[in-house]
């Protein structure tokens, strides 16, 4: 049987990892197979027209999307036939998500996809993985676009930073030089339009941890607002499972819910829990986008990793999913990262976070805020040299320059500027400095968090308010923001390592932080 390498599926070992032997051939796993889209050319044409389309013509209903742009039944059948030939079971399939989930043993998947799964060890732990490309038979080489889940290394990390508060401090600097805000106070500082997100659903993607309803009840009661409805959605067997570690994934989950919920308390918060693998992450995103029950109009993602840690097949799959979201009128807000221009890679080069770097994501960077008497007196790029935390940002090595970023420049030390040649991130910003962070409650304790993980749900809450007031989703807002950037307050001081703030767009805070009422008038 002839085999063909799946384009973009090449995997290399985790940085510093080494193989210690073959994976247990009897170990069972599940793998996500993504097939091509029906009517690909029509889909691409519609996506390319989104920026210029009138709001009434921009979006498509879920049912119509499924009719036009789902997978061809024949392609799904081909995958299922192939699975049966190799003893693999069908766990699930979804034509709209273009997904077939297969279950089997390591030995069966080795045989089916021409790989040799091994066990790898590294300083941070161990994982099951592979090297090289996935192999496809003749009948699937033009059908399958991604095979994810063979490798179960953690694909993403949360982007929040923890700080213990110095007393009950709000609005003004304490003797320790720090301050903190509730999300409600930040919404006021950023002049968010009136509203509470009534009738909207905010989707949150979470790759571990969980929330405790008692903590949410107490948190929102202390804010003096009615707690939002919060629902957990299980993806790939994951569930709401608090660990008791406020510095771990629980911190991310609670931060996301509390920030989005405080800004839009009448919105329904749907939390999609999935395993932290490339397959789990993608399945959570596509489940949220095509969720016809909860129907989120905005999705916040605070988990990410450097582009260099992803396979091309996975990045393409996410980018296509975000394009689908744009067509459906769903805004995707993604944290730009907390490790500055290096994105924490440590090879001396600049890196950007993915999925933040997808042109169909609203990439959210970070600032440091000083306020007095209910008004901002100074706002700069977040860069905490003490622990290395800084706003993620830079230039993608994967995604081409979007039309709405043409003509922009990226500024380096000394004011040296060069033309932006590839997708630049972030697009927008908001408070992310732990020293000027967010009052939150996690695992029974009140604390203060920062990080761009807080900025994505803050923007998601703003979008939910705007959607509610307009009575329709604004969807893919990047082109509108770049066209009328005066709805954002430019941040012109600071740096995130190799990139410096400058008038206009920069690779630290994008176009700037929101003037919420003006944003509502533009999008």
Order of alpha helices (4+ residues) and beta strands (2+ residues): beta-beta-beta-alpha-alpha-alpha-alpha-beta-beta-alpha-beta-beta-beta-beta-beta-beta-beta-alpha-beta-alpha-beta-alpha-beta-alpha-beta-beta-alpha-beta-beta-beta-beta-beta-beta-beta-beta-beta-beta-beta-beta-beta-alpha-alpha-beta-beta-alpha
